[in-house]
Amino acid sequence: MINQKAEMYKKIGISRKVWEYGEYMEKHLHRRFHQIDENAEYNQLKVIRAMQENCVKEACLYTSSGYGYNDVGRDTLEKVYASTFGTEDALVRPQIVCGTHALAVALSGNLRPGDELLSPVSKPYDTLDEVIGIRSSRGSLSEYGVSYRQVNLLPDGSFDYEKIRKAINDKTKLVTIQRSKGYQLRPTLSVQQIGELIRFIKNIRSDLICMVDNCYGEFVEKQEPSEVGADLIVGSLIKNPGGGLAPIGGYIAGGKKYVENAAYRLIAPGLGKEIGSTLGVTKSFYRGFFLAPSVTAAALKGAIFAANIYERLGFPVVPDGKESRHDIIQTITLGSPDAVIAFCRGIQAAAPIDSHVIPEPWNMPGYDSDVIMAAGTFVQGSSIELSADGPMKPPYSVYFQGGLTWSHAKLGILMSLQKLLEENLVVLPGK
């Protein structure tokens, strides 16, 4: 059986030496993988309970068109999200095209001219620069009179509570907390840490809206930020909660007033959640959300495997191979542009779709440097599927995530290592 498996890996492009190294590393991760499976089981039960409590029925899987009035599937799905995440309300729509769009809708729906937005966890993800107005852009919050302030994390990745206290003023209206790291090397924030930060902020001003960018974090832990005080949590359905099946979409969940404000911005004032057709995606949304806990678990195993594979080879990794996990992203600092390119080409070569395509860095909209992306995915840009990307600038780090199954995530990492080995950019250690 072992020889058969090794032979199949050989046929797909993995050398015996790389395969044996992967088998050696996997053997030492069984306990971590069991913990992930336990967590996934809990979250799976949470989703099933939410679906049962809200009486999901066959009619919920049907679609609507036009205005989408009385779309029972859409409305029930939003109740399922709210129940799962422990919120008053949720907005789950195919009209939200990505995570950045969802965040832009939540921010612009709940901020008004003269308000100030505060980020107490350093700068948000690059694609929000133009949304906020950090980099000038038409239609930014800055153009509409919303100011921005940020407090950087301390060198060890912890919160600078004293500066946060000083930054909060009479204009501060909304605090945005990015759970994942983006193109930074800081640790991802745990739900517990987010809860502690929100309690600190609310003790200063209880009326402040605390919004969490939850992208890449859903179902990684047993709790979500909305269960520890967040007024809003926001994410993309082509990441964790879509389970690899949602073809598009995003969600905004939280307090009813804040969700309605976002809905008025997404659709139109006075219309909000009452309209918005689903155009045939409802079944994929339900099925993807149902599968999301197990798909997220597969991605987590891939991230832990990658951390251990590359850490042992001497590359800095965040999180490291033994740390607790709070999102599905694994950062590996490879130290050179050639290594980043080789890594991403390995991920692409392991894909079921477009495996023949050779990724190249390019000037992607929303970024301040060339970016290379590898994603041979069933849904374009779906980062719950096997994917990797990185900005082409020092320290030349790559960000790996996804894998609908553990087997595919494992193949992707081994293929990335194979490409680095072929380019003489890494040396495998002895056992």
C-alpha positions as CSV (number, residue, x, y, z in Angstrom):
1,M,0.0,0.0,0.0
2,I,2.9,2.4,0.9
3,N,4.6,1.6,-2.4
4,Q,1.4,2.2,-4.3
5,K,1.0,5.6,-2.7
6,A,4.6,6.6,-3.3
7,E,4.3,5.5,-6.9
8,M,1.1,7.6,-7.4
9,Y,2.9,10.6,-5.9
10,K,5.8,10.0,-8.3
11,K,3.4,10.0,-11.3
12,I,2.0,13.3,-10.2
13,G,5.5,14.8,-9.9
14,I,6.7,14.3,-6.3
15,S,10.1,12.6,-5.9
16,R,10.6,9.8,-3.4
17,K,12.8,12.0,-1.3
18,V,10.1,14.7,-0.9
19,W,7.4,12.1,-0.3
20,E,9.4,10.4,2.5
21,Y,10.1,13.8,4.1
22,G,6.4,14.5,4.1
23,E,5.5,11.1,5.5
24,Y,8.0,11.6,8.3
25,M,6.5,15.0,9.2
26,E,2.9,13.8,9.0
27,K,3.6,10.9,11.4
28,H,4.4,13.5,14.1
29,L,1.2,15.5,13.6
30,H,-1.5,12.9,14.4
31,R,-2.3,14.3,17.8
32,R,-2.7,17.9,16.4
33,F,-4.9,16.6,13.6
34,H,-7.1,14.7,16.1
35,Q,-7.7,18.0,18.0
36,I,-8.7,19.7,14.8
37,D,-11.2,16.9,14.1
38,E,-12.7,17.3,17.6
39,N,-13.1,21.0,17.0
40,A,-14.7,20.4,13.6
41,E,-17.2,18.0,15.1
42,Y,-18.3,20.6,17.6
43,N,-18.7,23.2,14.9
44,Q,-20.5,20.8,12.6
45,L,-23.1,20.1,15.4
46,K,-23.5,23.9,15.9
47,V,-24.3,24.4,12.2
48,I,-26.8,21.5,12.1
49,R,-28.5,22.7,15.2
50,A,-28.9,26.2,13.7
51,M,-30.4,24.7,10.5
52,Q,-32.8,22.6,12.5
53,E,-33.8,25.4,14.8
54,N,-34.7,27.6,11.9
55,C,-36.6,24.9,10.1
56,V,-34.6,24.7,6.9
57,K,-36.8,22.8,4.4
58,E,-36.6,21.8,0.8
59,A,-38.4,25.0,-0.3
60,C,-35.4,27.0,1.1
61,L,-33.2,25.6,-1.6
62,Y,-35.3,27.1,-4.4
63,T,-34.2,30.3,-6.1
64,S,-35.7,33.7,-6.8
65,S,-35.3,36.3,-9.6
66,G,-36.0,40.0,-10.1
67,Y,-36.6,41.8,-6.9
68,G,-36.5,38.6,-4.8
69,Y,-39.5,39.5,-2.7
70,N,-40.4,36.8,-0.1
71,D,-37.3,34.6,-0.8
72,V,-37.8,32.2,2.0
73,G,-34.4,30.5,1.3
74,R,-32.5,33.7,1.5
75,D,-34.2,34.9,4.7
76,T,-33.9,31.5,6.4
77,L,-30.2,31.3,5.5
78,E,-29.6,34.6,7.2
79,K,-31.3,33.3,10.3
80,V,-29.1,30.2,10.2
81,Y,-26.0,32.4,10.0
82,A,-27.2,34.6,12.9
83,S,-28.0,31.5,15.0
84,T,-24.6,29.9,14.3
85,F,-22.6,33.1,15.0
86,G,-24.8,34.1,18.0
87,T,-26.0,37.4,16.5
88,E,-29.3,39.2,16.2
89,D,-29.3,39.4,12.4
90,A,-27.2,38.6,9.4
91,L,-26.9,39.7,5.7
92,V,-25.8,36.9,3.4
93,R,-25.9,37.8,-0.2
94,P,-24.5,37.0,-3.6
95,Q,-24.5,40.7,-4.3
96,I,-21.5,41.0,-2.0
97,V,-18.7,40.1,-4.3
98,C,-15.7,39.6,-2.0
99,G,-14.5,40.2,1.5
100,T,-13.2,43.7,0.8
101,H,-16.7,44.6,-0.6
102,A,-18.4,43.2,2.5
103,L,-16.1,45.3,4.8
104,A,-16.7,48.4,2.6
105,V,-20.4,47.9,2.9
106,A,-20.3,47.4,6.7
107,L,-18.1,50.5,7.1
108,S,-19.9,52.8,4.8
109,G,-23.3,51.7,6.1
110,N,-22.4,52.5,9.7
111,L,-20.1,55.6,9.4
112,R,-21.2,59.1,8.6
113,P,-19.4,62.4,7.7
114,G,-17.5,63.6,10.7
115,D,-17.1,60.1,12.2
116,E,-13.7,58.6,12.8
117,L,-12.6,55.0,12.2
118,L,-10.1,53.4,14.5
119,S,-7.9,50.4,13.9
120,P,-6.2,49.3,17.1
121,V,-4.4,46.4,15.5
122,S,-2.1,48.2,13.0
123,K,-3.0,48.8,9.4
124,P,-5.8,46.7,7.9
125,Y,-5.4,44.5,4.8
126,D,-3.9,46.2,1.7
127,T,-7.2,46.2,-0.3
128,L,-8.8,48.4,2.4
129,D,-6.3,51.2,1.9
130,E,-8.4,52.8,-0.8
131,V,-11.7,52.0,0.8
132,I,-10.6,53.9,3.9
133,G,-8.6,56.6,2.0
134,I,-5.1,55.6,3.4
135,R,-4.3,55.7,-0.3
136,S,-6.3,58.2,-2.3
137,S,-9.1,56.7,-4.3
138,R,-12.5,57.9,-5.7
139,G,-15.4,57.1,-3.3
140,S,-13.2,56.4,-0.3
141,L,-14.5,57.0,3.2
142,S,-12.1,59.9,3.4
143,E,-13.8,61.6,0.5
144,Y,-17.1,61.3,2.5
145,G,-15.6,63.0,5.5
146,V,-14.7,60.0,7.6
147,S,-11.3,60.3,9.2
148,Y,-9.0,57.4,10.1
149,R,-6.7,56.7,13.0
150,Q,-4.6,53.6,13.8
151,V,-2.6,52.2,16.7
152,N,0.1,49.8,15.9
153,L,0.6,46.6,17.8
154,L,3.5,46.3,20.1
155,P,6.6,44.5,18.8
156,D,5.5,41.2,20.4
157,G,2.1,41.4,18.7
158,S,0.2,42.5,21.7
159,F,-2.2,45.5,22.0
160,D,-0.9,48.9,23.0
161,Y,-3.7,49.6,25.4
162,E,-2.4,53.0,26.6
163,K,-2.2,54.4,23.0
164,I,-5.6,52.9,22.2
165,R,-7.1,54.7,25.2
166,K,-5.6,58.0,24.0
167,A,-6.7,57.4,20.4
168,I,-10.4,57.1,21.3
169,N,-12.0,60.5,21.1
170,D,-15.4,62.1,20.7
171,K,-15.3,61.5,16.9
172,T,-14.5,57.8,17.2
173,K,-17.5,55.8,15.9
174,L,-16.3,52.4,14.8
175,V,-13.4,50.3,15.7
176,T,-12.2,47.8,13.1
177,I,-10.3,44.7,14.3
178,Q,-8.7,42.5,11.7
179,R,-8.5,38.9,13.0
180,S,-6.1,37.5,10.4
181,K,-2.7,39.0,9.6
182,G,-3.0,40.1,5.9
183,Y,0.4,40.8,4.4
184,Q,1.9,41.3,7.8
185,L,4.0,39.0,10.0
186,R,2.1,39.5,13.2
187,P,0.3,36.7,14.9
188,T,-3.4,36.1,14.1
189,L,-5.7,37.3,16.9
190,S,-7.5,34.6,18.9
191,V,-11.1,35.0,19.7
192,Q,-10.1,35.3,23.4
193,Q,-7.7,38.2,22.6
194,I,-10.4,39.9,20.5
195,G,-12.8,39.6,23.4
196,E,-10.3,41.2,25.8
197,L,-9.7,44.1,23.4
198,I,-13.4,44.7,22.9
199,R,-14.1,44.7,26.6
200,F,-11.3,47.3,27.1
201,I,-12.8,49.5,24.3
202,K,-16.3,49.2,25.6
203,N,-15.2,50.2,29.1
204,I,-13.9,53.4,27.6
205,R,-17.0,54.1,25.4
206,S,-19.8,51.5,25.5
207,D,-21.4,53.1,22.4
208,L,-18.5,52.4,20.0
209,I,-19.2,49.9,17.3
210,C,-16.7,47.0,17.3
211,M,-16.4,45.3,13.9
212,V,-14.2,42.3,13.3
213,D,-12.9,41.3,9.9
214,N,-13.5,37.6,10.4
215,C,-12.0,36.5,7.0
216,Y,-10.1,33.2,7.2
217,G,-11.1,32.7,10.8
218,E,-14.6,31.1,10.7
219,F,-14.9,27.7,12.4
220,V,-11.2,27.6,13.3
221,E,-12.2,27.9,17.0
222,K,-15.3,26.9,18.8
223,Q,-16.4,30.5,19.3
224,E,-16.6,33.4,16.9
225,P,-15.8,37.1,17.8
226,S,-19.5,37.9,17.8
227,E,-19.8,35.6,20.9
228,V,-17.3,37.7,22.8
229,G,-18.7,41.2,22.3
230,A,-18.2,42.1,18.6
231,D,-21.1,44.2,17.2
232,L,-20.4,43.1,13.7
233,I,-18.4,40.3,12.1
234,V,-17.7,40.3,8.3
235,G,-16.5,37.7,5.9
236,S,-16.4,36.2,2.4
237,L,-18.2,33.1,1.3
238,I,-15.4,32.1,-1.0
239,K,-13.4,31.6,2.1
240,N,-14.2,29.4,5.1
241,P,-18.0,29.7,5.5
242,G,-18.7,28.9,1.8
243,G,-17.2,25.5,2.2
244,G,-15.7,25.6,-1.3
245,L,-19.2,25.4,-2.9
246,A,-20.4,29.1,-2.7
247,P,-19.6,30.6,-6.1
248,I,-19.7,34.2,-4.8
249,G,-21.0,36.1,-1.8
250,G,-20.3,37.6,1.6
251,Y,-21.8,38.0,5.0
252,I,-22.3,40.7,7.6
253,A,-23.6,39.4,11.0
254,G,-24.2,41.3,14.2
255,G,-26.6,43.7,15.9
256,K,-29.8,44.2,14.0
257,K,-29.4,47.9,13.6
258,Y,-25.9,47.6,12.2
259,V,-26.8,44.8,9.8
260,E,-29.8,46.9,8.5
261,N,-27.5,49.9,8.0
262,A,-25.2,47.7,5.9
263,A,-28.2,46.4,3.9
264,Y,-29.4,49.9,3.2
265,R,-25.9,50.7,1.8
266,L,-25.7,47.4,-0.2
267,I,-29.2,47.7,-1.8
268,A,-30.7,51.2,-1.3
269,P,-32.0,53.3,1.6
270,G,-35.5,52.1,2.5
271,L,-35.2,48.8,0.7
272,G,-32.4,47.0,2.5
273,K,-32.9,43.3,3.3
274,E,-36.4,43.1,1.7
275,I,-35.1,42.6,-1.8
276,G,-32.2,40.9,-3.6
277,S,-32.7,37.8,-5.7
278,T,-30.6,34.7,-5.2
279,L,-30.4,33.6,-8.9
280,G,-29.8,29.9,-8.2
281,V,-27.0,30.0,-5.6
282,T,-29.1,29.3,-2.5
283,K,-28.5,25.6,-2.5
284,S,-24.7,26.1,-2.8
285,F,-24.8,28.6,0.1
286,Y,-26.6,26.1,2.3
287,R,-24.5,23.1,1.4
288,G,-21.3,25.1,1.6
289,F,-22.1,26.4,5.1
290,F,-23.0,22.8,6.1
291,L,-19.6,21.6,4.9
292,A,-17.6,24.6,6.2
293,P,-16.5,23.1,9.5
294,S,-14.9,20.0,7.9
295,V,-13.5,21.9,5.0
296,T,-11.9,24.4,7.4
297,A,-10.4,21.5,9.3
298,A,-8.8,20.2,6.2
299,A,-7.3,23.6,5.5
300,L,-6.0,23.9,9.1
301,K,-4.3,20.5,8.8
302,G,-2.6,21.8,5.6
303,A,-1.4,25.0,7.4
304,I,0.0,23.0,10.3
305,F,1.7,20.6,7.9
306,A,3.2,23.5,6.0
307,A,4.5,25.2,9.2
308,N,6.3,22.0,10.3
309,I,7.6,21.2,6.9
310,Y,9.2,24.6,6.3
311,E,10.2,25.4,9.9
312,R,12.3,22.3,10.0
313,L,14.0,23.5,6.8
314,G,15.0,26.7,8.6
315,F,12.5,29.1,7.2
316,P,10.7,31.5,9.6
317,V,7.0,30.6,9.8
318,V,4.0,32.4,11.4
319,P,2.4,30.7,13.3
320,D,5.2,28.2,14.2
321,G,4.7,24.5,14.0
322,K,3.4,24.1,17.6
323,E,1.3,27.3,18.2
324,S,-2.4,27.2,18.5
325,R,-4.3,28.2,15.3
326,H,-6.7,31.1,14.9
327,D,-7.0,31.2,11.1
328,I,-6.2,29.1,8.1
329,I,-3.3,31.2,6.8
330,Q,0.3,30.0,7.1
331,T,3.0,32.6,6.5
332,I,6.4,31.3,5.3
333,T,9.3,33.8,4.9
334,L,11.3,32.4,2.0
335,G,13.7,35.3,1.8
336,S,14.0,35.7,-2.0
337,P,11.7,36.5,-5.0
338,D,12.8,33.3,-6.7
339,A,11.7,31.2,-3.8
340,V,8.3,32.9,-3.6
341,I,7.7,32.3,-7.3
342,A,8.8,28.6,-7.0
343,F,6.6,28.0,-4.1
344,C,3.5,29.5,-5.8
345,R,4.3,27.5,-9.0
346,G,4.3,24.4,-6.9
347,I,0.9,25.2,-5.5
348,Q,-0.5,25.8,-9.0
349,A,1.0,22.6,-10.3
350,A,-0.9,20.7,-7.6
351,A,-4.3,22.1,-8.6
352,P,-7.1,20.2,-10.3
353,I,-7.9,23.2,-12.5
354,D,-5.2,25.1,-14.6
355,S,-2.4,23.0,-13.2
356,H,-0.5,23.8,-16.4
357,V,-0.6,27.5,-15.8
358,I,2.6,29.2,-14.6
359,P,1.9,32.0,-12.1
360,E,3.8,35.3,-12.6
361,P,3.9,38.4,-10.4
362,W,1.7,41.2,-11.7
363,N,0.3,44.6,-10.7
364,M,-3.0,43.6,-9.1
365,P,-5.6,46.2,-8.3
366,G,-5.7,47.2,-4.7
367,Y,-2.0,46.4,-3.9
368,D,1.0,48.7,-3.6
369,S,3.5,46.1,-5.2
370,D,3.4,43.3,-7.7
371,V,1.7,40.2,-6.3
372,I,2.0,36.6,-7.3
373,M,-1.0,34.4,-6.8
374,A,-1.5,30.6,-7.3
375,A,-5.0,29.3,-7.3
376,G,-6.2,26.6,-9.6
377,T,-9.6,26.6,-8.1
378,F,-13.2,25.6,-9.0
379,V,-14.3,29.1,-7.9
380,Q,-12.1,31.9,-9.2
381,G,-10.0,33.3,-6.3
382,S,-11.5,31.0,-3.7
383,S,-9.0,31.0,-0.9
384,I,-10.6,28.2,1.0
385,E,-9.4,26.1,-1.9
386,L,-5.7,25.4,-2.2
387,S,-4.0,28.7,-2.9
388,A,-1.0,30.8,-2.1
389,D,0.0,34.4,-2.7
390,G,2.6,37.0,-1.7
391,P,3.7,40.5,-2.4
392,M,7.0,40.8,-4.3
393,K,8.8,42.8,-1.8
394,P,11.1,42.1,1.3
395,P,11.1,40.0,3.3
396,Y,9.6,37.9,0.5
397,S,7.0,36.0,2.4
398,V,4.4,33.7,0.9
399,Y,0.9,33.2,2.4
400,F,-0.5,29.7,2.0
401,Q,-4.1,28.7,2.7
402,G,-6.9,26.4,1.9
403,G,-7.4,22.9,0.7
404,L,-10.9,21.4,0.4
405,T,-9.5,18.0,1.6
406,W,-6.4,17.2,3.7
407,S,-5.0,15.0,0.9
408,H,-5.0,17.9,-1.6
409,A,-3.5,20.4,1.0
410,K,-0.8,17.8,1.6
411,L,-0.1,17.5,-2.1
412,G,0.1,21.2,-2.5
413,I,2.8,21.6,0.2
414,L,4.8,18.7,-1.1
415,M,4.6,20.1,-4.7
416,S,5.8,23.6,-3.4
417,L,8.8,21.9,-1.8
418,Q,9.5,19.9,-4.9
419,K,9.7,23.1,-7.0
420,L,12.0,24.7,-4.5
421,L,14.2,21.6,-4.5
422,E,14.3,21.5,-8.3
423,E,15.5,25.2,-8.3
424,N,18.2,24.4,-5.7
425,L,16.6,26.8,-3.3
426,V,16.3,24.3,-0.4
427,V,18.1,21.3,0.9
428,L,16.2,18.5,2.6
429,P,17.5,17.4,6.0
430,G,18.2,13.8,6.9
431,K,15.6,12.1,9.1
